[in-house]
């Protein structure tokens, strides 16, 4: 599978990093890390940009608007934006292709390809909820970073892995990142 992964400037860049770690060996990952995400990555994690880029099949800068992944003829199967800043969410919902991330996401929607958006914000205002509803109506999967607790997490990694597992399930990928609910 060919997957575009965008990491944007919202807190929670670890979601995108962990997803990249999980999928990079079996899938071609086209990686876009926004300039704001790069700053947040330095603040929130010990990962370096070089480490991230070494895990990707191909790396793009957010201003490479002419990249092949931003074309309707791209052979990418899906796109994940994790985390997705509210700026990016708003741009996509309102048709504002201001960078490679929003342009690629809009191409996914118009071509009927899987788009998974992982917003990480709370509380949510009515404008953000309306933008989420617009994206959902257009075919995107809205997967807020809301970890569950039924799997009895012991550490923060368990909470992160739960969200990454949910993303992978939406992509149709198997994982062992958390224990499923059993009744």
C-alpha positions in Angstrom: 0.0 0.0 0.0 1.2 3.6 -0.7 0.2 6.0 2.1 0.8 9.7 2.3 1.4 10.7 6.0 1.2 14.3 6.9 2.3 15.5 10.3 1.0 19.1 11.0 1.5 21.7 13.7 -0.7 20.4 16.5 0.4 19.0 19.7 0.6 15.2 19.5 3.1 14.7 16.8 3.9 11.4 18.4 0.8 10.0 16.8 2.3 10.5 13.3 5.7 9.3 14.4 4.3 6.1 15.9 2.2 5.5 12.8 5.3 5.9 10.6 7.2 3.5 12.8 4.4 0.9 12.4 3.8 1.1 8.7 7.1 2.1 7.1 8.6 -1.4 6.7 5.6 -2.9 4.8 4.3 0.1 3.0 5.6 3.0 0.9 5.1 6.1 3.1 5.2 9.5 1.4 6.0 11.9 4.3 5.2 15.6 4.7 6.1 17.3 7.9 4.9 20.9 8.2 7.3 23.6 9.5 5.2 24.0 12.6 5.2 20.2 13.2 9.0 20.3 13.0 9.0 22.9 15.8 6.6 20.9 17.9 8.5 17.7 17.3 11.6 19.3 18.9 9.5 20.4 21.9 7.5 17.2 22.5 9.8 14.4 21.5 13.4 13.3 21.3 13.1 12.3 17.6 15.1 14.1 15.0 14.0 15.2 11.6 16.6 12.9 10.1 15.3 9.9 12.0 11.8 10.6 10.7 12.9 11.1 7.1 14.9 7.9 7.1 11.8 5.9 7.8 9.9 7.3 4.8 9.9 6.0 1.2 9.9 9.6 0.0 9.9 13.0 1.8 8.2 16.2 0.6 8.3 19.7 1.8 5.0 21.4 2.4 5.6 24.0 -0.3 6.2 21.3 -3.0 2.7 22.0 -4.4 3.7 20.4 -7.8 4.6 17.0 -6.2 3.0 13.9 -7.8 1.1 13.0 -4.6 -1.0 16.2 -5.1 -2.3 14.9 -8.5 -5.5 13.0 -9.1 -3.4 10.6 -11.1 -1.2 9.7 -8.0 -1.0 6.0 -7.2 -1.2 6.6 -3.4 -4.0 4.6 -1.8 -4.7 6.7 1.2 -3.7 9.7 3.3 -3.4 10.2 7.0 -3.0 13.6 8.7 -1.8 12.9 12.3 -2.0 15.1 14.1 -4.2 17.4 12.1 -4.0 21.1 13.1 -7.3 23.0 13.0 -5.7 25.3 10.4 -5.2 22.3 8.1 -8.6 20.9 8.9 -10.2 24.2 8.1 -8.2 24.6 4.8 -9.3 21.2 3.6 -12.9 21.6 4.6 -13.1 24.9 2.9 -11.3 24.1 -0.3 -8.2 26.2 0.4 -5.2 24.3 -1.1 -2.6 26.5 0.5 0.2 23.9 0.7 1.0 20.3 -0.3 -0.8 18.8 2.7 -4.2 20.5 2.0 -3.8 20.0 -1.8 -3.1 16.3 -1.4 -6.0 15.8 1.0 -8.4 17.5 -1.4 -7.1 15.3 -4.2 -7.9 12.2 -2.0 -11.4 13.4 -1.5 -12.1 14.2 -5.2 -10.7 10.8 -6.2 -12.6 8.9 -3.6 -9.4 7.8 -1.8 -9.2 7.2 1.9 -8.5 10.4 3.9 -8.1 10.0 7.7 -7.9 13.2 9.7 -6.7 13.0 13.4 -7.5 16.3 15.1 -6.0 16.8 18.5 -7.8 19.7 20.2 -10.2 20.2 23.0 -12.7 21.6 23.7 -14.2 22.0 20.2 -15.9 25.2 19.0 -18.8 25.2 16.6 -16.7 26.3 13.7 -14.4 23.3 14.1 -17.3 20.9 14.5 -18.8 22.3 11.3 -15.5 21.9 9.5 -15.3 18.3 10.7 -18.9 17.7 9.5 -18.0 19.1 6.1 -15.0 16.8 5.8 -17.0 13.8 6.9 -19.7 14.6 4.4 -17.0 14.8 1.7 -15.8 11.3 2.6 -13.1 11.8 5.1 -12.7 9.8 8.3 -12.6 12.0 11.3 -10.6 10.1 14.0 -10.0 12.5 17.0 -7.1 11.6 19.2 -9.4 10.3 22.0 -7.8 7.3 23.7 -9.9 4.6 25.4 -9.2 3.0 28.7 -10.9 -0.4 28.5 -7.6 -2.0 27.5 -6.1 -0.9 30.8 -3.3 1.3 29.7 -0.2 1.4 31.9 1.7 4.2 30.3 1.4 7.0 27.8 2.7 4.8 25.0 -0.4 2.6 25.5 -2.6 5.6 24.9 -0.7 6.6 21.8 -0.7 3.0 20.5 -4.5 2.8 20.9 -5.0 5.8 18.5 -2.3 4.5 16.1 -4.1 1.1 16.1 -7.4 2.8 15.3 -5.8 4.6 12.4 -4.4 1.4 11.1 -7.8 -0.3 11.4 -9.2 2.4 9.2 -6.5 1.7 6.7 -7.4 -2.0 6.8 -4.0 -2.9 8.3 -3.6 -5.5 11.0 -1.8 -4.6 14.3 -1.2 -5.7 17.8 -1.0 -2.3 19.4 -3.8 -2.7 21.9 -6.1 -5.4 23.3 -9.5 -5.4 21.7 -12.7 -5.2 23.6 -14.0 -8.5 24.8 -17.5 -8.9 26.2 
